[in-house]
Amino acid sequence: PILHWTEAEVWARIKASGVRYHWAYDKGMKRLSCSFCVLASREDLECAARLRPDLAAEYVALEAEMGHR
C-alpha cells in the first residue's frame, strides 16, 4: 500500500506512469490543500506566499484587522 511508500517511491511511480500532477509540486510545495492551510509547514507557507503574493497580502491584512500577529 502507498501508505508505506517513501516520498521518492511515490514520485518514481507517478513519473513512470505518466500521470499528470499539480504544477505546485514543481514550485516546491510538499502537500496541497488550501493555499495557506493551518496544517502546512513553514516551508509550504513561504512557498505559497511566493506563488500567491496577492493572496498572502490579503491574509496578512485580515489577520492584522483581527489583531493577530
N, C-alpha and C positions, 0 to 999 in steps of 0.2 A: 504493500500500500504506500501511496505517496507520503503519508504521514511520517514514514521512517526514512524518506529520502533526504539527502543533503540538498542545500540550495544549488550546488553545482550539478547534481544529478537531475534536478528539475529542469534547469536551463539546458542541459545537454539533451534531454528528451524533447523539450519544446523546439530547440533548434533543429534536431534531427527530423522531427515530424513536419516541419514547415508551418506549424500553426502560427497564425498572426497573434502578436501580443501587444499590449498597450504601449504606446510610444514613451510614456513617462518612465518606464523602466530604463530605457536608454538614456534618459536625462539624469538618472541617479536615484530614483525612488526605489525603496525596498518593498513597499506594500502600497496598495491603492485602496482608498475609501474616500472619505471627504477630503477636500484639499487641505484642510487644517484640522485633522482629526485629533481629539484629545488623547488618543491612544498612540499617536505617531511618535516616532523617535525624534530627537532634536535634529538629527541629520535630515530626516524626511521633511520636517517643518521648514528647515532652512532651504531645502531644495524647492519645496512648494512655493516659498516666498520668492525665490529667484524666477520660478516659472510663471507665477501669477502675482507680480508686484502690485497690480491694481487691487486684487482681492485681499492681499496681505495688508495694504493700507486701510481698506475698509474694516478689517478685523481689528487693527490697532486703534482706529478711531472709535469703534463701538466699545472696545474694552476700556478706553480712556473715559468715554461717556458714562460707563457703568462704575468707574472708579477702580478698575483692575489695573495692576501694573505688571 
